[in-house]
Amino acid sequence: MYPLGEFTIHAERSRLPERSLDFFMNDARTFGVFPKVQFGGETGTGGGVKIFHADLAGRRKQMELGYVYSGRRRQAGQFQYHDPSLAGTRGYALLSGEFLKTHNQNSSVNASVRDDPTRVFAINQVDAAFSLGWRMHTGRLAAARPFVELETTFGWHYRNFRADLGGESSLTDQGSSAGAALLPGIGEKLGYFSWGGRLVLDNRDHRPPVQEPPHPWFGSLPGERVLNVEGMFYRIRNTAYATRGGRVSLVGTYGSGADDVRFFKAAGEVQGYLPLFNPGQVLAVRGRLERVFMFGSSFAPYADLVTLGGGKEMRGFRRGFFRGEGSLLVNVEYRYLIWDSWNAFFFWDEGQVFDRFDEVSWTAFHSTFGGGVTLRTASRLLVKFQVGYSFAEKPLIGFSFAQDF
């Protein structure tokens, strides 16, 4: 533990994380070109580039481009333009686009969830969206205050899901519901529009301001940041390692287009964080219910159905192992602070997919458990290493760069 802590303090004092970025960014830290590496996933292992600009025309407009190439038939790309303050208000605008081209047996969207070499599916898909949103707080203290966000999104989507090998017969793997096993939309080129909204209430790690510094080293440790504004000390919320509070999100999207595509997709999620016996020990809990509703003889394309599995949900199963018209998920995680920016965690996940609510039952849940270690800064996760185990898989070892809850 001591060498780990010594390195952490040295990295903080020497500004090692910031200095390591100098090679890829300009002096003002507003423009950068980064290498991008993909390990597995939708396109398989490949590489590419990520370009960003954080201050377009000197007006704080943000742009990001990313591209991954894994072979002629396996590519992915993203584009994003973000105006964080429309005309100086609390409103914001976001224009984004993604494309995906797969021919990879292990990817989640193409249905090869059990590594069946006799059946290979592929998909070409494009998503474009324009979002308008509003945040309760902006400015210097926004990261220290409870977060409320409202957003509406308009989008256009294209799906070309096909069987490259093995035909279009229904799936037989145990992770697909009866509706998902029918591979809705396979062999069709589908285009549709969508409109939806999102509400987020987030007070994770929020604490009221105080008149005295929290401790003599306030603001100097990598796990804590404090702002002194008009004689009051505000703690920046550490959402990468929340120790109290919670988060609630509600999302709804209506999609409609040619070829009988018409559906409504709704999701609700609740997160809670409870401090335990000693400082730094936290019990984190998440519950999520998601459901796709069809209208009459219409359908939702296979790629838009609900999935479970992967490094953020059912962590002992591969991504997309479970797929259906609805899902119910519960995550429980015990987190133990090793050092100010390192922590160990142990998790237990329960989840199930279904097509109708009357199919939900206690016996339909599937379990997975495991543990890992995370490294983070004062405000975000740097990397997470974890191992998950379930009845259907060998222990899965993985890492990620995002904290899902």
CORCORKA-V928190 format. One record per residue. RES is the residue in one letter. PSI is psi as a letter, one per 40 degrees, with the letter a starting at -180 (999 if undefined). NEAR is the number of other ideal C-beta (glycine too) atoms within 12 Angstrom. D_CENTER is the distance of its C-alpha to the mean C-alpha in whole Angstrom. Layout:
res | psi | near | d_center
RES | PSI | NEAR | D_CENTER
RES | PSI | NEAR | D_CENTER
//
This chain:
res | psi | near | d_center
M | d | 13 | 30
Y | d | 10 | 33
P | d | 11 | 32
L | d | 19 | 28
G | d | 20 | 29
E | d | 13 | 32
F | d | 21 | 29
T | d | 28 | 27
I | d | 21 | 29
H | d | 15 | 31
A | d | 25 | 28
E | d | 27 | 27
R | d | 17 | 31
S | e | 14 | 31
R | f | 14 | 28
L | d | 18 | 27
P | d | 23 | 23
E | d | 17 | 24
R | d | 15 | 27
S | e | 14 | 25
L | e | 18 | 24
D | d | 15 | 27
F | d | 12 | 28
F | e | 19 | 25
M | i | 22 | 25
N | i | 16 | 28
D | d | 9 | 30
A | e | 12 | 29
R | f | 16 | 25
T | e | 19 | 24
F | h | 22 | 24
G | i | 27 | 23
V | h | 20 | 23
F | i | 21 | 21
P | i | 17 | 21
K | h | 27 | 18
V | h | 20 | 18
Q | h | 30 | 16
F | h | 20 | 17
G | a | 27 | 17
G | a | 28 | 14
E | d | 38 | 15
T | e | 38 | 18
G | i | 28 | 19
T | h | 19 | 20
G | a | 28 | 20
G | i | 22 | 21
G | a | 24 | 21
V | i | 22 | 20
K | h | 27 | 18
I | h | 24 | 20
F | i | 29 | 20
H | h | 26 | 22
A | e | 24 | 21
D | g | 21 | 25
L | h | 18 | 26
A | f | 12 | 30
G | f | 10 | 30
R | f | 18 | 28
R | e | 19 | 25
K | i | 24 | 23
Q | h | 28 | 20
M | i | 28 | 20
E | h | 29 | 17
L | h | 25 | 18
G | i | 29 | 17
Y | h | 27 | 18
V | h | 33 | 18
Y | h | 22 | 22
S | e | 30 | 22
G | i | 19 | 25
R | d | 11 | 27
R | e | 24 | 25
R | h | 31 | 22
Q | i | 30 | 20
A | i | 36 | 17
G | i | 32 | 17
Q | i | 29 | 15
F | i | 25 | 17
Q | h | 28 | 16
Y | h | 25 | 19
H | h | 27 | 18
D | h | 26 | 21
P | e | 26 | 20
S | g | 22 | 24
L | h | 21 | 25
A | f | 11 | 29
G | e | 13 | 29
T | a | 16 | 27
R | e | 21 | 24
G | i | 22 | 23
Y | i | 29 | 20
A | i | 26 | 20
L | h | 30 | 17
L | h | 24 | 18
S | i | 27 | 16
G | i | 26 | 16
E | i | 29 | 15
F | i | 26 | 17
L | h | 37 | 17
K | h | 32 | 20
T | i | 41 | 20
H | f | 28 | 23
N | h | 35 | 22
Q | d | 29 | 22
N | e | 32 | 19
S | i | 37 | 17
S | d | 40 | 15
V | e | 39 | 16
N | e | 44 | 20
A | e | 46 | 21
S | g | 37 | 22
V | e | 37 | 20
R | f | 27 | 23
D | f | 19 | 25
D | h | 20 | 28
P | e | 12 | 29
T | e | 16 | 32
R | h | 27 | 29
V | h | 24 | 26
F | i | 39 | 24
A | i | 36 | 23
I | i | 44 | 21
N | h | 31 | 21
Q | i | 35 | 19
V | h | 28 | 19
D | h | 34 | 17
A | h | 27 | 18
A | i | 31 | 17
F | h | 26 | 19
S | i | 30 | 18
L | h | 26 | 20
G | i | 30 | 19
W | h | 25 | 21
R | i | 27 | 20
M | d | 21 | 22
H | i | 22 | 23
T | i | 23 | 23
G | a | 18 | 25
R | d | 15 | 25
L | e | 25 | 25
A | d | 25 | 22
A | e | 27 | 20
A | e | 33 | 22
R | i | 28 | 22
P | i | 27 | 21
F | h | 32 | 18
V | h | 24 | 19
E | h | 30 | 17
L | h | 23 | 18
E | i | 28 | 17
T | i | 26 | 19
T | h | 29 | 18
F | h | 24 | 20
G | i | 30 | 19
W | i | 24 | 21
H | i | 39 | 20
Y | h | 32 | 22
R | h | 39 | 22
N | g | 30 | 24
F | h | 34 | 24
R | i | 31 | 27
A | h | 28 | 28
D | d | 26 | 29
L | h | 18 | 31
G | e | 23 | 32
G | a | 16 | 33
E | e | 22 | 31
S | i | 17 | 32
S | i | 21 | 29
L | i | 35 | 27
T | e | 19 | 29
D | i | 26 | 26
Q | e | 22 | 25
G | e | 36 | 21
S | h | 34 | 22
S | i | 34 | 24
A | d | 20 | 27
G | d | 30 | 25
A | d | 42 | 23
A | e | 27 | 25
L | e | 25 | 27
L | f | 39 | 25
P | h | 39 | 25
G | e | 40 | 26
I | h | 32 | 27
G | e | 22 | 29
E | i | 26 | 29
K | h | 22 | 27
L | h | 36 | 26
G | h | 25 | 25
Y | i | 34 | 24
F | i | 24 | 23
S | i | 33 | 21
W | h | 24 | 21
G | i | 28 | 18
G | i | 26 | 17
R | h | 29 | 15
L | h | 26 | 16
V | h | 29 | 15
L | h | 24 | 17
D | h | 31 | 16
N | f | 26 | 19
R | h | 37 | 17
D | f | 33 | 19
H | h | 30 | 22
R | i | 25 | 25
P | i | 15 | 28
P | i | 22 | 30
V | i | 19 | 33
Q | e | 13 | 36
E | i | 13 | 37
P | i | 20 | 34
P | d | 23 | 32
H | i | 17 | 34
P | d | 10 | 36
W | f | 17 | 33
F | h | 21 | 31
G | e | 21 | 28
S | e | 18 | 29
L | i | 24 | 27
P | e | 34 | 24
G | e | 38 | 22
E | h | 35 | 24
R | h | 31 | 24
V | h | 30 | 27
L | h | 27 | 28
N | h | 22 | 32
V | h | 18 | 33
E | f | 11 | 36
G | e | 12 | 37
M | i | 18 | 34
F | h | 25 | 31
Y | h | 31 | 28
R | h | 33 | 25
I | h | 32 | 22
R | h | 35 | 19
N | g | 36 | 17
T | e | 35 | 14
A | e | 36 | 13
Y | g | 43 | 16
A | h | 37 | 17
T | e | 31 | 20
R | i | 27 | 21
G | a | 27 | 20
G | a | 29 | 17
R | h | 35 | 15
V | h | 27 | 15
S | i | 31 | 13
L | h | 23 | 15
V | h | 27 | 14
G | h | 25 | 17
T | h | 33 | 18
Y | h | 29 | 21
G | h | 40 | 22
S | i | 27 | 25
G | a | 27 | 27
A | i | 19 | 30
D | f | 22 | 30
D | f | 21 | 30
V | h | 34 | 26
R | h | 27 | 25
F | i | 37 | 23
F | h | 26 | 21
K | h | 33 | 18
A | i | 27 | 17
A | i | 29 | 14
G | h | 26 | 15
E | h | 32 | 13
V | h | 26 | 15
Q | i | 35 | 14
G | i | 27 | 17
Y | h | 34 | 19
L | h | 21 | 22
P | i | 22 | 24
L | a | 18 | 26
F | d | 12 | 30
N | i | 11 | 29
P | h | 17 | 28
G | e | 25 | 24
Q | h | 23 | 24
V | i | 35 | 21
L | h | 26 | 20
A | h | 41 | 17
V | h | 27 | 16
R | i | 34 | 14
G | h | 27 | 15
R | h | 34 | 14
L | h | 27 | 16
E | i | 35 | 15
R | h | 32 | 18
V | h | 40 | 19
F | h | 27 | 23
M | i | 27 | 25
F | h | 16 | 29
G | b | 9 | 32
S | e | 11 | 32
S | i | 24 | 29
F | i | 35 | 26
A | h | 42 | 22
P | i | 41 | 21
Y | d | 45 | 20
A | e | 43 | 17
D | e | 37 | 16
L | i | 44 | 17
V | h | 39 | 14
T | i | 37 | 13
L | i | 43 | 13
G | i | 39 | 13
G | a | 37 | 11
G | e | 35 | 10
K | e | 32 | 7
E | c | 40 | 10
M | g | 45 | 13
R | e | 46 | 14
G | e | 37 | 17
F | i | 43 | 17
R | i | 35 | 15
R | h | 33 | 13
G | e | 39 | 14
F | d | 41 | 17
F | h | 45 | 17
R | h | 49 | 18
G | a | 39 | 19
E | e | 36 | 20
G | i | 38 | 19
S | i | 43 | 17
L | h | 34 | 17
L | h | 41 | 15
V | h | 31 | 16
N | h | 37 | 15
V | h | 28 | 17
E | h | 39 | 17
Y | h | 27 | 20
R | h | 35 | 20
Y | h | 25 | 23
L | h | 29 | 23
I | d | 24 | 25
W | i | 28 | 25
D | d | 30 | 24
S | e | 33 | 21
W | i | 33 | 21
N | i | 36 | 20
A | i | 28 | 20
F | i | 36 | 19
F | h | 26 | 20
F | i | 37 | 18
W | h | 28 | 19
D | i | 42 | 17
E | h | 31 | 18
G | i | 41 | 17
Q | i | 36 | 19
V | i | 42 | 19
F | i | 32 | 22
D | d | 30 | 24
R | i | 19 | 26
F | d | 17 | 26
D | e | 9 | 29
E | e | 20 | 27
V | h | 23 | 25
S | i | 12 | 27
W | d | 11 | 27
T | e | 10 | 28
A | e | 25 | 25
F | i | 24 | 23
H | i | 32 | 22
S | i | 27 | 21
T | i | 37 | 19
F | i | 28 | 20
G | a | 32 | 20
G | i | 27 | 19
G | a | 34 | 18
V | i | 26 | 18
T | i | 36 | 16
L | h | 31 | 17
R | i | 33 | 16
T | a | 31 | 18
A | e | 31 | 19
S | e | 25 | 16
R | i | 25 | 13
L | h | 31 | 12
L | d | 28 | 14
V | i | 23 | 14
K | h | 36 | 13
F | h | 25 | 16
Q | i | 33 | 16
V | h | 26 | 18
G | i | 41 | 18
Y | i | 25 | 21
S | i | 33 | 22
F | d | 18 | 25
A | e | 24 | 24
E | i | 28 | 23
K | i | 14 | 24
P | h | 20 | 22
L | h | 28 | 19
I | h | 21 | 18
G | i | 27 | 15
F | i | 24 | 13
S | i | 26 | 10
F | f | 22 | 10
A | h | 18 | 7
Q | h | 34 | 7
D | d | 29 | 6
F | 999 | 38 | 9
//
